[in-house]
Amino acid sequence: MDDTEIARFRALIETQLAGLEEDNALGREGQGVVTLDQQSVGRLSRMDALQNQAMAKATQVRRDALGRRLRAALKRIDAGEFGYCEDCGDEIALKRLELDPGVTRCISCASG
């Protein structure tokens, strides 16, 4: 992988991280404590609000995991290890990295 491709992947990862930060800001509201007036809101509405809160928290967990993987990919770029399989050492296909720059294993090792 040449320097141009590395720079392109760095920009892609940084763009994805910025998008995650924006999504985090939007998702914080849905994760807050659910307070409902039981006199004016029915039981199903309370259940719906609690379910929405649980889904917002689960989405946050997935965003956090993706953020960790992307930051780790930036560290691999800095160390000169980006794009190589952590198991066998072969290059990871560019198409695979374009779909998910946080992957650490080639398709053979990932499916094996």
N, C-alpha and C positions, 0 to 999 in steps of 0.2 A: 504494500500500500504506500503510495507516494504522499508527499507533504500536502498536496492539493486536496486529496481525498481525506486526509486526517483533519485538515482545516474545515472541510465541509461537514464531517461528522461532529467535530467540536461545536460548530455553529448549530447543527441540528439538535444536539443534546442540550445546548444552552437555551435554545428556543423552546424545547419541550419542558425544561425545568421552569422557565418563565411562565409557560402555560399552566403548569401544575400549581405554581404560586397563586396565579389568578383564580384557579379553580378552588384552591384552599380558602381564599378570602371569601368566595361566594358560598362555599359549603359550611362555613362556621356557623351561620345562622341556623341551619337545619339541625345542628348537633346540640343546640342548647337544651336546657332543662325544659321539659314540657309542663307548662302550668295551664290548666284549664279550669274554668268555673264550672263545677259539676252541676250547678243549678240551671245553667243555660246551654250546656253542651251535652249531647247524649253519649251513651256508652260507646257506640260505634265510632263517633268522632274522636273520642279519647284514644281508642284502639288504633285508629288511623294515624293520629298524631304520633303515637308511640312507635308505630311501625315506620313512619317516615323518618323519625329520629334514628332508629336502628339502621335503616338503609343509609342515611347520611354518614353515620359512624363507620359502617362497613366500607363505604366508598372512600372515606378518608384513609382507612387502613390500606386500601389498594393504592391510593395516590402516594402515601408515605413509602410503601415498598418500591414503587416505580421510581420515586425520587432517589431512594438509596441506591438503586441499581444504576441510575443515570449518573449520579455523583461518583460512583465506583468506576463507571466507564471513563469519566473525565480523568480520574486518577490513573487508569490504565493508559490513557493517551499520554499523560505527562511522563509515565514510566516507560513508554515505548512498547507497551504490551497489548495495545488495543488491536482487535481484529484477529487475535490468535486464540485458539481453543485452549482452555485451561487444562483439559485432560490430555489431548494428544499433541498439542503444539502446532497443528496445521492451521492455515488461514481459514477464517470463517468467511463464507460467501458474502460478497458485498450486498446482494439482494437481501440476505438475512439480516445483516447489520442495518440496512436502510429501513426495514420493517420494525426492528427493535434493536437500537444501538446498545442496549444494556445486556444483550446476550453474551454469555461467556463460553459457550460450547458450540462446536460445529454441529451440523445436522446429524452426522453419523454418531457422535458421542451423545448427543441429546436424545436420540431415539434408541440408542443401544442399551 
